[in-house]
Amino acid sequence: MLHISALAARVGLSRSTLLYYEKLGLIRGRRQGNGYRSYGEQDVQRLQLILKLQAGGLTLKECIACLDARIDRELLERRLRRLDEEIARKQQSRQLLAALLGEGALQAWHAAVDQVAPDAHLAWLMKQGFSEKDALRLKWLSKDMNEHEQYMADFMQVFASLDRWGPGSDKDTLRALAAVPFQPRHILEIGCGRGIATTVLAAHTSAKITALDNEASALARVAEHASGAGVASRVETVCASMTEMPFAAGSFDLIWCEGSAYVMGVEKALAQWQRFLLPGGVLMFSDLVWRTATPSAGARAFWQGAYPDMSDAASRQQQAQAAGYALLDSFVLSDEAWQAYAGPLQARVSQLRGQLKDSAALQDLETELEIYRKHLGEFGYQMFVLRKPA
């Protein structure tokens, strides 16, 4: 016979737990003449059986039911399903923690967070030590904080010898410029890249042009293009983020942005950039949009991952009008503009395939080029020429 303290030590339970079990009738102590309770081997084994049943995830109430009658299979099946669900959740938690420690991929997690909390996601990335430029690039390009440095090194190696970093053509730039109802005097080009559109704007206006980008190497090429075109005196480069531009309100009568408003979000760009325009000033931006209401599964799946905020032209026009702009013109970027980008990019990718055979950046670019080949026409860039109220 065992006193309650000895029984507690033998089965690994606390004295208070044993008293609770006795209250439930799971064990039955015998009171001795000295007032102490003692417990026999049957109590020990009953407790050991309860512990083994609890190890299967059963609650105490379910254990009692199993002790006093035949096993309820339906009860056990329900418990097994719940346990499987708990294991799956814990496995997901473990995979995320491992990935955050650099032991797995984070693309899906970054994408999920960016869908529900894009601003908080960006702020968190910057708290992890990324500059705003790299945090934005991580959101849109590498999509994995653990692989970002190598991804961007490979990405920049691909584009190092390419002047066009997105679809575009002189013809489309000039068509949009023709919709501006005045001769601009001071143009802000946001996300100018290597300055292809910059030199076109400079050659066909007498305006002073401020070319803004957050990539210093691209701005060096802008200066080279401007010098070669003989317009360097009217082109000033500024290395800064489009989200925090260092300009006074009403500094420009024309803001130009080909293909990069998505970086901060089109609606946010429409709202925040308007203050830099003079009354009656014009904003021209282009954005990737759906050109069909029923895109193929392959195209939809790709762009849901690459550009989840992608919309159609009518929706973008409604957003612009809601922000207070009047629509002056809107048109689809030409096929020549896509070829001017995709042709040299394909040649460069093919050139580097052997050197960067395991590169995630190169693989992503090859996938993008394949989507262009198969599905261009289901989507395209739309140019929007908008006027701020006078």
Secondary structure, DSSP 8 states (H G I E B T S, - for coil): -EEHHHHHHHHT--HHHHHHHHHTTSS--EE-TTS-EEE-HHHHHHHHHHHHHHTTT--HHHHHHHHHSS--HHHHHHHHHHHHHHHHHHHHHHHHHHHHTTSS--HHHHHHHHHH-HHHHHHHHHHTT--HHHHHHIIIII--TTTHHHHHHHHHHHHTT-S-SSS--HHHHHHHHHTSSS--SEEEEES-TTSHHHHHHHHT---EEEEEES-HHHHHHHHHHHHHTT-GGGEEEEE--TTS----TT-EEEEEESS-GGGT-HHHHHHHHGGGEEEEEEEEEEEEEES-SS--HHHHHHHHHH-TT-EEHHHHHHHHHHTT-EEEEEEE--HHHHHHHHHHHHHHHHHHTTTTTT-HHHHHHHHHHHHHHHHBTTEEEEEEEEE---
